[in-house]
Amino acid sequence: MLVFALVLVVAGRKFFTSAGFQKNANDVFAVTASPFQWCSFERKIFVWKESTLASKFKNTPQDQLAKKFCLVQAETIQGVDIKTVNWTPIAESADSEGQKVILEWNKEKKLYRADGLPFKSSSLSLEINP
């Protein structure tokens, strides 16, 4: 009986920490996104660092890219150890003071980081990696 209870605890823990359960729990409890402006669209400086994205948006003017991608819907990150995530630069822009800001991502985990601040953005993921 004790072994059966232990198996249930282990199985339950794996289930409740799974990505599928967390996504469904977020849907049930209506986890919402908040606007996060990681760069200035007034400065009209926006350059893709990732080659696939650069070719995908090559005909879009920089000012339109900045308007479209500088303000994103950011969500909280759950169930991921941020310290173990590998980041790849995908875009470069400028903040309101003209300082260079790099947007990084982890494509597999669909996580982003701007100026050291990690976040999740389902809308950004759909836009750049459908």
N, C-alpha and C positions, 0 to 999 in steps of 0.2 A: 504494500500500500504506500509506503514511504517513497519507494522508487517511482511509482506512478505519479505521485504528487510532484516529485522533483522533475520528471519529464514534462509535466504540464507547466510548471514554472518556467522552464527553459524555453519550451515552445511558445508560451505566451509572451515572454520577453522578446523573442525574435519577431513575432507577429506585430507587437505594438511598436517596435522600433523600425519596422520596415517602411520603405519609401511609399509603397502603395497605401498602407494604413495612414501614414501621416498626410498624404495628399487628400485622401478621403476625409480625414478628420478636419483638415483645413477647409475643405468644401462645406462640410456640415456646419462648422462653427464660423463660417464666412470670414476667413482671414482676408483682410483687404490690403491693398497696396497703397503706399503713400508716394506723392511726387518727390523726386530727388533730382536736383539739377547739379550734375557733376562738372559741367563746363558752361561757358557763356555763349549763348547763341547770338548775342549782340556783336561779339568780336569776329564772327563769321570765319573762324579758323577751325577746320576739322579735317583730319587726314587719317585714312585707314592705314594701319600698320600690317594688317593681315591680308595676304595677297588675294584670297578668295573674295573677301569682302570688298577689297579695293576694286577688283574687276566687276563685281556685282553692281557697285554704285558708281562706276567710273563716269557715267554721263550725268550724274546729279551734282549740281553746283555746291560748293562748300557751304554757302550760307543756308541752303536748304537742308543739307546734311546736319548742320549744327542745330537748326530749328527742330529737326525730326529726332535727333538722338541725344541732345544735351539734357533734355528733361525726360526722365524715365520713371516708370512706376516701380518703385522698389518694395520688395517684400522681405520679411525676416527669413533668416536661414535657420533651419532646424535639422537636427540629426546629422550634421557634418562637422568634422573636426577641421576647422579652418587652417590650423597649423600644418596640416598634411596636404593641403590643396596646392597643386602646381599651377601657376598663373602664366598666361601668355599675353603679351601686349597686343591689342587689336586696333586701338585708335588713339590719336593724340589730338588734343585741343588746348584751349586756354581758358583759365578761370576769369572772373570779373576783373581781376587785377593784372591780367596779362601773363600770369605764370603758367608754364606748361603743365598740363595734367594728362596722365596716361590712363586709359581705360584698359583693364586686363580682363581676361575671362578664363574659365575652365569649361571647355566645350562639353565634356562628358557630364559634368555635374550641373551645368547651366547656371554657373555662379559668375559674378562680376566683382571687380574691385576698381575703385577710382580713388586715386590719391591715398591708398592704403585702407580705404573703407570698403569692406566686403558687403555685398548685397545680392539678392536674387531678383530677377525681373522676368516674369513669364512673357510679358508683352515684348520686351527687347529680344528675348530668345526666339519668339515667333517671327519677329521682323527680320532678324539677321540669320537665323538658322531654322527654317521651317521644317 
